[in-house]
């Protein structure tokens, strides 16, 4: 089986889909609004946008509305942004590690899987283990170079993303640009930006709550992102999901679904699905985290 993370990086990216021009216009609007109101707090930005339709996520994950309007991807993303912002950053004592496990599976054959496990202390030191289709491929200290890969990080650290809306919009565009096909000059689409957000799952480094909140607030303003609603992720956890369908020609019909914990706002999983049907799963990635003592 091909390394799924490498396959995802090399997966044929979209050129334009749906209304990429509208997405680009929305990014410009966010950036210009931020320049005019650079000191406006992010929470106020999200709350103002959410005022049109109040959606409350119950403990069980089901939405209830205070108005007859149906919940949308935008309203739910804003609520998830608030939930993420309520979380405390991870703090580690001596001997403690953030244990992160990222598993990517073929949706039709769970025996085909890449299982990545990381232990990271407060200084970012620790251990990493890679298991492909049940066979251990790697067990070394965190950050050791991979044979055949250039040195350095293989993905940007989302922890470094700005939370001010204008700066975030500009940085998200920088990260989305390389996801297009070589030579494509069209602006990034909503699907490209959702792919950037999935790095919160694919990266072993923990994304701070304030950055998760900022990313969800950013996504809530983009066209073409639709609400899937209450779902169960590939390992059985309840979640809220949004998605962007894939163009039949440019993306071979493979859409992207992002699944989030409705109580904490933390991303749980993302799924590639076929033909606009989120139930036709193609490739699944899940993320789990815990604070542990030791690196066993």
Secondary structure, DSSP 8 states (H G I E B T S, - for coil): ---HHHHHHHS---S--S-HHHHHHHHHHHHHHHHHTTT--HHHHHHHHHTTS-EEE-TTS-EEESSSS---HHHHHHHHHHHHHTS------TTEEEEEEEEEEETTEEEEEEEEEEEE-TTS-EEEEEEETTEEEEEEETT---TTS-SS-SS--GGG---SHHHHHHHHHHHHHTTS-TT--S---HHHHHHHHTHHHH-SS---HHHHHHHHHHHTT-TT-EEEEEEE-TTS-EEEEEEE---TTTSTTEEEEEEE-TTT--EEEEEEEETTEEEEEEEEEEEEEEEEES--
